């Protein structure tokens, strides 16, 4: 049986000898086995090593975060931005880093 997927979860539940990675080149499709143990591997590792993606959140969520960052750079109220990021976005490292930037900036404003 052959199953094709773009979900790292299925790969994380598979032995590496059961995983084949297909890559479409300009002229041909290559097939290889992962060079790491896929079984139990983190979703981030699979996403980066197998799909060549560094993003850990979706494109739409990243756009929202980028807009919030631009508003921060433009000098918008930090409390408002902090409340909005916490209401709109789920937990992610990107959210944590931006929240830390906001909190550090607010602390700096107090000094």
N, C-alpha and C positions, 0 to 999 in steps of 0.2 A: 504494500500500500504506500502511496506517495501522498503526503500532505504538504501543501505550500502555505506559508504564512509570513506575515510581517510582525507577528506578536512575539515578543521576547519571552513571554510566559511559557509557551509551548516548548521553546528551545530550552528553557531552564529546567523543564521536567523531562528532558531527553538526554540519554547517554550520548557522548560526542561521536561515537562510531555510528549512531543512527541519524546524525545531522549532516546534511549536505548543503553547502552554501553556493548558490548560483549567482554569478555576476555577469551582467550583459556588457560586453565591450563594444567597440565600434564595429568589429568584424565578426566576433564570435562570443559565445557564452562559455564561461569557464565554470568548472565545478570543483570544489575542494571541501575538505573536512575542516572544521574549526581547529585552530592551533592551541586551544585551551579546553579545560574540562567544562562542558556546558551544564552538566547535571548539578543543579543547585546554585549555578552562577547567578550573580545579581543581575537584575534587569538592566541597570546602567551599564555594566560591563558588556552584556550581550548587545545592547543597543550601539555602543561605541565600536566594539570589535567586529561584530557581524554586519551591522547595517551602516557603519561609518557615520553615525550620528552622534553629535556631542550634546544635543539638546535633551533635557530630561522632562520638559513640559511641552505641550502641544503648541502649534503655531499661533492659534487664536489667543491662548493664555499668555504667550510670550509678547504678542502685540499689546495686550492690556498692560502687562508689566512695563513694557517699553514706554507706553503712553504715560504711565504713572511716574516713571523715571524722568521723562521730559518735563512733566509738570513740576517735579521736585527741582530740577535744574532751573526752571523758570521762576522759582521762588514761591510757589503755591504753599499754602498753609500745611505744615508737616503733620499736624494732628488730623486734619482732614484726609490727607494721603494715607496715613497710618490706618485710620478707620476703614477707608475704602479698600486698601490692599487686603485687610483682614476679612472684610465682608465678601469681596469678589473672588479671591483666589484661595484654593485649597493649599494644604501643606506641601511645600517643596523647598529645596535648597535655595532656589532663586528667590522665593518669597522671603525666606529667612535672611538672606544676604541684604535684600533691599530694606527689610524691616530694621536690620542692624544699622544700615546706613542712615535711615531716618532717625532712629533713637540716638545714635552717636551725634548726629547733627543737632538734635534737640538738646542734648546734654552740653554740647559745645556752646550753644546759644545761651545757656544758663550762666556759663563762666564769664 
